[in-house]
Amino acid sequence: MLKFLSVACLLGICSAFGDNQPPKPCCVPQQWEGFLHITEGQLISGEPELEDFTYITSYDYGVKKLALKVVGTPNVRVVQDFDKMMQYVISGTTCNATKINGGLFHCISMDATHLQTFHFGGMQGLMIDAWQMMSPDLGGDAVIDVTHDGCVPVASVVTNTKPGMMSILEYQNITMGIKDPSVFNVPSPCPSSDNQVDGVAKPLIGLPGLSGH
């Protein structure tokens, strides 16, 4: 039920909170951790396909890194290094690298459209700002929900990542800071940007388990 409510709010089908002064575009916190649930749907040969996965996520804009651990598959994790523009997929004792095409999302763009400010979960719920923008870093046209205070990510709907595709990203139990910086470590040996790589991956879209990878 929460997923359907989140999508409805992202699409503007929930009660807006009156605010005469629209907020200014903001940047998400420099460091945070939490759960990221991605649902990705697309048409393949005219047939709809739907996949969803949950990741334990660590985000550090200071070092330009994103670490994700697949929930339910304890030996699989992903490290995206945006200084080297590389994504490392670590599964057990193996490590594969792909180049990243894009950047680490950090800020609502200055030309983004503020759709509405609303209370999520009722008048005593969390106050959310919904923004619409083109975000190459997220993979296409995006509607992004962040908290009114603090600009903490709540949810996103991304379309046009490729024809016939839509991705829904939901963030849960977000905490500030990085408890264990070793989540960004990449084992050795693992292909680097100077070695042969497998292809090109977009940030977040095309992660392990998703059809785009």
C-alpha positions in Angstrom: 0.0 0.0 0.0 2.8 2.4 0.8 4.3 1.9 -2.6 1.0 2.9 -4.3 0.7 6.0 -2.1 4.2 7.0 -2.9 3.6 6.8 -6.6 0.4 8.6 -6.3 2.0 11.5 -4.5 4.9 11.6 -7.0 2.3 11.8 -9.8 0.5 14.6 -8.0 -2.5 12.6 -6.9 -2.4 13.5 -3.2 -3.5 16.4 -1.2 -1.2 19.4 -1.4 -0.3 21.5 1.6 -0.9 25.2 1.0 2.3 27.2 0.8 2.4 30.6 -0.8 6.2 30.6 -1.1 7.5 27.7 -3.1 10.8 26.3 -1.7 14.2 26.8 -3.4 15.9 23.8 -5.0 18.0 22.0 -2.5 20.8 19.4 -2.2 20.5 16.1 -0.4 22.8 15.6 2.6 26.5 15.0 2.0 26.4 11.6 3.8 23.5 9.3 4.5 22.6 5.6 4.7 19.4 3.7 4.4 17.3 1.2 2.4 16.8 1.8 -1.3 13.9 -0.1 -3.0 13.9 0.0 -6.8 11.0 -1.3 -8.9 11.7 -1.3 -12.7 9.2 -2.0 -15.4 9.7 -2.2 -19.1 8.3 -3.5 -22.3 10.3 -6.3 -23.9 9.0 -7.5 -27.3 5.7 -5.9 -26.4 5.4 -7.8 -23.1 5.5 -6.0 -19.8 8.2 -7.1 -17.3 8.5 -6.0 -13.7 11.4 -6.5 -11.3 12.1 -5.1 -7.8 15.1 -5.3 -5.5 16.1 -3.7 -2.2 19.6 -2.4 -1.4 21.3 -1.2 1.8 22.7 2.1 0.5 25.6 4.3 1.7 25.9 7.7 0.0 29.0 10.0 0.4 29.1 13.0 -1.9 32.4 14.2 -0.3 34.3 11.2 -1.8 31.8 10.8 -4.8 30.9 7.2 -3.9 27.8 5.1 -3.6 27.8 1.7 -2.0 24.9 -0.8 -2.3 24.4 -4.2 -0.8 21.7 -6.4 -2.2 19.2 -7.4 0.5 18.6 -11.2 0.5 21.8 -11.9 -1.3 24.5 -11.2 1.3 27.5 -11.8 -0.9 26.6 -9.3 -3.6 27.4 -5.6 -3.3 28.1 -2.7 -5.6 30.5 0.3 -5.3 30.1 3.2 -7.6 33.2 5.5 -7.7 32.4 8.8 -9.5 35.9 10.1 -9.3 37.1 7.1 -11.4 33.8 6.8 -13.2 33.7 3.1 -12.4 31.2 0.7 -11.0 32.4 -2.4 -9.2 30.1 -5.4 -8.6 31.5 -7.7 -5.9 30.0 -11.2 -5.6 31.8 -13.4 -3.1 35.4 -13.5 -4.2 34.8 -12.2 -7.7 34.8 -8.5 -8.8 33.7 -7.0 -12.2 34.0 -3.4 -13.3 32.0 -1.3 -15.7 32.4 2.3 -16.7 29.7 4.7 -15.3 27.9 6.9 -17.7 26.7 9.9 -15.7 27.3 11.5 -12.3 26.3 11.1 -8.7 23.0 12.9 -8.1 23.2 15.5 -5.4 21.0 18.6 -6.1 17.6 19.5 -7.4 18.5 21.6 -10.5 17.8 25.3 -10.5 15.5 24.9 -13.4 13.5 22.2 -11.8 9.7 22.7 -11.4 8.2 22.6 -7.9 5.1 20.6 -8.2 3.7 20.8 -4.7 4.4 20.6 -1.0 2.3 18.0 0.8 2.0 16.0 4.0 2.8 12.3 3.4 0.6 10.1 5.6 -1.9 12.8 6.7 -1.7 16.2 8.2 0.6 15.0 11.0 2.8 13.2 8.5 6.1 14.1 6.9 6.1 17.3 4.9 7.4 16.6 1.4 8.5 18.8 -1.6 7.9 17.2 -5.0 10.1 18.4 -7.9 10.1 17.6 -11.6 13.3 17.8 -13.5 15.4 16.2 -16.2 18.2 14.3 -14.5 20.8 12.5 -16.6 22.4 11.4 -13.3 19.2 9.4 -12.5 18.7 8.3 -16.1 15.9 10.5 -17.5 12.9 12.6 -16.7 12.3 12.4 -12.9 9.8 13.4 -10.3 11.7 13.6 -7.0 10.3 13.8 -3.5 12.5 15.2 -0.7 11.7 16.2 2.8 10.7 19.9 3.2 13.3 20.2 6.0 16.7 18.8 5.2 16.2 17.7 1.6 16.4 14.0 2.5 15.4 11.8 -0.4 12.0 10.0 -0.1 11.1 8.7 -3.5 11.6 9.2 -7.2 9.9 8.1 -10.5 12.3 8.1 -13.5 11.0 7.7 -17.0 12.7 7.6 -20.4 15.7 5.7 -19.1 15.1 3.8 -22.4 12.0 3.4 -24.5 9.2 1.7 -22.6 10.9 1.8 -19.2 10.0 3.4 -15.8 11.9 3.1 -12.5 10.5 3.8 -9.0 13.0 4.5 -6.3 11.9 4.5 -2.6 14.2 5.5 0.3 13.5 4.2 3.8 15.0 4.5 7.3 17.5 7.2 6.2 20.2 8.1 8.8 22.9 10.8 8.5 26.6 9.9 8.2 28.5 6.7 7.3 28.8 4.2 10.1 31.5 2.1 8.3 33.6 3.7 5.6 34.9 0.3 4.5 31.6 -0.2 2.6 33.3 1.7 -0.2 36.3 -0.5 -0.3 36.9 -2.5 -3.5 38.8 -5.8 -3.2 42.0 -6.5 -5.1 42.3 -7.7 -7.8 39.5 -5.9 -9.5 39.6 -4.4 -13.0 40.4 -0.7 -12.9 39.7 2.1 -15.5 43.0 1.1 -17.2 41.9 -2.5 -17.7 39.3 -4.2 -19.8 35.8 -3.5 -18.6 32.5 -5.2 -19.5 30.5 -2.2 -20.8 28.8 0.9 -19.6 26.4 1.2 -16.7 24.1 4.1 -15.7 24.2 5.1 -12.0 21.4 3.3 -10.0 19.7 2.2 -13.2 21.1 -1.2 -14.4 22.3 -2.5 -11.0 22.7 -6.2 -10.3 19.4 -8.0 -10.5 17.8 -5.3 -12.7 17.1 -6.0 -16.3 19.3 -3.1 -17.4 22.5 -4.8 -16.2 
